[in-house]
Amino acid sequence: MLDIDIRHKHYPDRGGHIHTALSALRLSVRTGEFVCVVGPSGCGKSTLLNLVGGLDTDFAGHIRVDGRAPGERTGFMFQEPRLMPWLSVIDNVCLVAGKDASARKRAQALLEAMELGDVLDVYPGRLSGGMQRRVALARAFVIEPALLLMDEPFVSLDRPTANRLRTMLIDLWQRCGTTVLFVTHDVHEALALADRVVFLSAAPATMLLEHRIDLPRPRHPEDEAISHLHARLMQDHPTLLTGLVPPTGQPADEDALHA
Amino acid sequence: MNIRSRTGGAPLPDLIAARQQAPAVRTRQGGDAGLRLISLLVFALLWQAAAMLLQTSTLPTPLAVLGRIVEESQSLALPQHLAITLWRVALAFTAAMLIGTAIGIAMGRWRRLDLFLDGWLVLGLNIPALVTIILCYVWFGLNDTAAIVAVAINKIPTVIVTVREGARAIDPRLMQVAQAYRLPPLTRFSRVYLPQLTPYLMAAARSGLSLIWKIVLVVELLGRSNGVGFQLNVFFQFFDITGILAYTLVFAAVVLLIEALAMRPLERRLSAWRN
């Protein structure tokens, strides 16, 4: 169980003024649950992931995984692949997996399963963008993460490549039982991936709406059911994607409508 | 304010860009090795012609110098002095690189430390080598420690400037990867941080070697009783130009060999991923 309770997170902006990125944000994620966080750009989604991932510890509140601070078995996938250009594909994955022979064997098996067996000794600079993301995905899963944080990891990829990566992600997630917190601004992607989608307001981000998705997997962002769900959500909550708090003052807790 | 311009030569980004283009240039050089050899022969011939024409004891012929090299090698004088000088070069080089890198990283990392030490650095860059050498001998005595400290002090500031530039260019996004995956500090440093610093370290090492082997001779001339610098001084007293040229040629050749057989292959290996 991932338990997030952020009272507030401030940082100074360029003019030296204090900017509140997050405020009164509470979110609980069951162990093994896949939660997507959607919000307008600049609302503090990435800040939230940085706090959960321990990249930023300067905030008021607490973040716990099963009662403790998120520990070694936390994976992180960033917007860019962020591979070490001076390490080969296998070494990039082994960098986080550990030095022993069994870790290396695990890394190799994982890369082969992800159809990267032919490029184990290639430097990342020679791979396509899609392949680099696949390596980054392998790096995230080689540690068999209890918690995986993903910050728009499939942005700026062509549609077939992105879909292939999403299929791989869901496959790995189902096998590992990882808890996933996935940030995106693409509602279709969120609806296709998640068990539950959380919509955030514009900064300072608070929760606007939570929506559980009961559609069976596999799903794709282009599926008709996803489009229907998207249309219904937008109809019921027209201000959702602007990040504005609805003027009628609807409660921001669990949504009533289910697909 | 701009310290880089005080160190002279090309600004660092240019140096590094030039280094990255090096492989292509190098293959062309390989094809032109013949021309280089001819150039060398023409130089020797011109030297020989000038010496024969002038007929003076202050310009010996290349063959006379070669003969002297053989002679000094057989008496073991040249190898002994050379070994001592190279040992001093190695110690001063290692000390300057280690200390300069540590301070450079720290100054690139912490802005306030950078501000605090910046004035000292400008001073260090501008003190003439001769002054440091004299002061070291006066304060620490005429011994090897003083000699090596004097050489290292001359080199440390330029290492700091180069490495600080590299530390400022470290990609925070890659450091975040190391942090997110909670890599142990040593792994984080050696496999994520240091590789980003490598081009700057190589630039510092190469310019360091070429500076240090020149200063070491001055240090030996001023206050040591052995080494190539000391020998050159002795030859100077006796106006023995053949001896001076013999030692100089051998020493320069050894330094060129170190550069070609150690530095360049090392650099090629470390930057293999760029190609």
Interface residues (C-beta under 8 A of the other chain):
Chain A: G53 G54 L55 G71 E72 T74 G75 F76 F78 E80 R82 M84 P85 W86 L87 L95 V96 Y123 G125 R139 I143 L149
Chain B: R173 L174 Q176 V177 Q179 A180 Y181 R182 L183 T187 R191 V192 P195 T198 W273 R274
